[in-house]
């Protein structure tokens, strides 16, 4: 699969996620340097893949979902990037991010592989959004065509509201 990064075509490695499939587990690292996986979550989940939370577009995206979390009570929002957990924790604290959990794929690169979001040429994750229902079925999957643009916020929130 391919997407664009600042207009240039880049290649994604890993397994593409399709709506209707069972969400694949992955192993990442949370901001306390503890292992984290999809199995550690429950109910409806929004999984966001971003290149780096410290870039302008990612900053906007995570803040938007943090604010809109009130529209979807009980839904867990998890942002995955290759940023080190120390950077994620510092950024979240500086920006008042309390409704979005950030985890890092730097150590295992498992999320990148299992969700088909690892950009081979850059060693970063592409921008993508997935909604997983309480039975672990993927009910929404969006691979953003141009990495420097945000996902469809309204469509992600709608899918999370409709998921059970």
Order of alpha helices (4+ residues) and beta strands (2+ residues): beta-beta-beta-beta-beta-alpha-beta-alpha-beta-alpha-beta-beta-beta-beta-alpha
